[in-house]
Amino acid sequence: VGYCVQSNVHFPWAPFNSIPTNIAPAEQWAQLPEAAKWQIILFVGFLEVYSEHSFILEKYGQTHYMKGGKPGFFPDFDTMVHPVPLNL
């Protein structure tokens, strides 16, 4: 999905507006600033750890999907110390 979106969608704000749209997605990724790459990677990593951590899943009465839990379940952010307005 990400490859298709990156190939067909152009964001008009910085730093994306300086990256040409007529190059391959791998080349577009290479042209992103290093800080932007790390921000994307760390955010996705946070979502991965948050959605699979047994402490968080137990608060919702769930277990990991490899231990009999429901596949595709993503916990709300209601258990966070800092309130987050976005729920996936």
N, C-alpha and C positions, 0 to 999 in steps of 0.2 A: 504494500500500500504506500509506504513512504517513498519508494522509488518512483511510483506512478505520479504521486502528488508533486514530488520534486521536479519531475520531468515536465509537468504541465501547469504548475502554479508559480506565479512570480509575485513576491511580496515587494511592495513599493517603498519600504522604509529601510534605513541603514541597519546593518551592513549589507543587507540583501540586494539593495538597488544597484550596488556596484559590481555584482556578479552577473556575467552574461547568461542569458537563458538558452543560447544555442550550443551549449556544451553539455557533456554527459554529467549526470548527477555526481559521479565520483570526482570529477574535476571541479564541480561546484563546491563540494565538501572541502576539497583541498584549498579552495580560495577563501573559505571562511576564516575569520581570525581565530587564533588558538584559544582565546578565552571563550568564544562562542561555542567551540567544539566541546570544551570541558564542561561548560554549563549544560549543554544538551546531554552529554554522557552521564554527568553526575545526577541530573534530574531523573533520567530514566532509571539509573541505578537506585535512586531513592525510592521510586515507585515500585521497583522490583523487590527490594528488601522489605518495604512497608507491607506489600500485599502478601508476602510469604512468611512473615515473622509469626511464630506460634503465639507470642504474647498478645499481639494485636488480634489474630484470628480467634483466640480463646475469648476475648471480650465480646465477640459477636456469636459465640457458640459454634464456631466453625473449626475445622482442622485443615491442614494442608491437603491439597487435592490428591497428592500421592499417598495420603494416609486415610482416604475415604471421604475427604471434604468435597464440596461442590466445585467442579471446574468452572472457571470464569468469575468466581466470586471476588469482588474487590471491596475491602472494608471502607466505610466512610471515614472522613477525616475528623469525626466528632471526638475521637479519643486524643487528639493532639492537644498539647498544652496551649499553643497559640491558636486562636480560632482561624480556620481557613474557610473562605466562602465557597470554594469549589469542591464539589463532590463528584467523583467519577462514577 
